[in-house]
Amino acid sequence: MKNCFYIVEIILLLFFPSLISTEKILFAWQIHRHGARAPYNDIVNHTDIYKEHWLEKEELTNVGKRMLYLLGVKANKRYVGEDKLLNETYSPQEILIRSTDVNRTIESVESFIQGLYPAGTGPVLNKDIANNNDISYPPNKLYKDKFAEIITNYSLNENKYYALPYGMNILPIHLFYKPAHEFELYNTNLCKGHLEIYKQQLAREEIKQFGENLTEAFPDVFQYLEGTDDTKILYDYWSLYKYSDTFVVDKRDARDMNVLREKFNFDKEKFDLLEKYSKNYLFMDYSESNYPKTHPEIPIMALSYTMHSLIHWMKKAKEGYKQNKRYIKYVVYSAHDASIGALEYFMENAFQAYNVTAEYAELAESRFLEFYLDDDNKYKVRYLKGNSDTPKLNIGFDDFENIINEITWSDEKVAEYCKFDEKEEKKEEKEEPKKEKKISVLFITMIILTVVVVALIIILVLILCKKTKHID
């Protein structure tokens, strides 16, 4: 049957070449937001503002783990199955995975990996090793004496040739190194250059108006939850964030929300209205607080380093593909909504001539930049929202690179804008001469040793010559 399909495909290709796509993906970069999490603020005695119970604030939930696992399954279907970008089994030369140093993003990408490389595709032991208990058990007498029992209890007997139970995979996850200023520069704790702009955005009149509208739409609800008669509790930015964020994550995690149902008779219409308010507010936080339209320099600054890396990876992919060499084919970033916001508003500013517009990133949403050869054998780049197969941007690689180079900032300009710690830079300058001194000492030592060796060789030769002459 397979042979028949191949024959049909060849016939179609010969007579109707336009019907069959010959494009080839050479490199893909993906950034995803972590999955469903516990609320960000005000968890008191494991209970949020709507009286829902959580183990810890901000942590990834079981729903969030499932979301990212399924995102990984989708990536497997596309990049392993359909496009053959990646091998069916993990190869460290092909993939780079990075995460912010936060539990929920690390656990999200770990869940994603299980979908990308599912159970049964993991590393396999050589049969001789697998059957030799003296090799494959840790150097501990307890393990050796109870090896058969351990094998049974940990499901390795399902297939004893797998290195891990059920043929699971483990992949290295690299954390963004904050002192290197590689990422997350929208964060004013890292980049102080836009701190005053951020403060102004939090205090703008629009926020107060939003609080008034919310209080009017849901009279007495928030005063009851807050335990106060103050009607102005929602005019504060972070109070609004607390209620909006908590409601959205509670709903996404399928919480009961009984306090709203029973105390305030919330029906579907009221829940939908509160969800609309909450999402509108979170979009305001995502956009106008972090990336106000009056300051396009913020996302440009925040994404410059990443975009330089992207161009580098794409060029390496082009070179590797031409020379049939191994190269990094897939890069995955596990991050936050504001991280995707930086990308979205960077792309909006850079490619406004192509009508690229920014959109909010829901939990577990992703964005892709793919570098590929099209049907006409031209190198192109496309920008995709994770839930859509229709590109938000599709452009020739040369044009893409030129626009990126034109709009991005140099590392020096980013450092100046963000007011990076001068003491840190001076410390590095002080350490450099020490390094040079060490190199100089090493160099001189090598010269001395070389001279000594050469001298010994000359002496040895002279002695041998003298003995030869004496013999003659």
Beta strands, then each sheet from edge to edge (+ up, - down):
strand 1: 24-33
strand 2: 95-99
strand 3: 174-175
strand 4: 330-335
strand 5: 366-373
strand 6: 379-385
strand 7: 393-396
sheet 1: 3+ 2+ 4+ 1+ 5- 6+ 7-
end
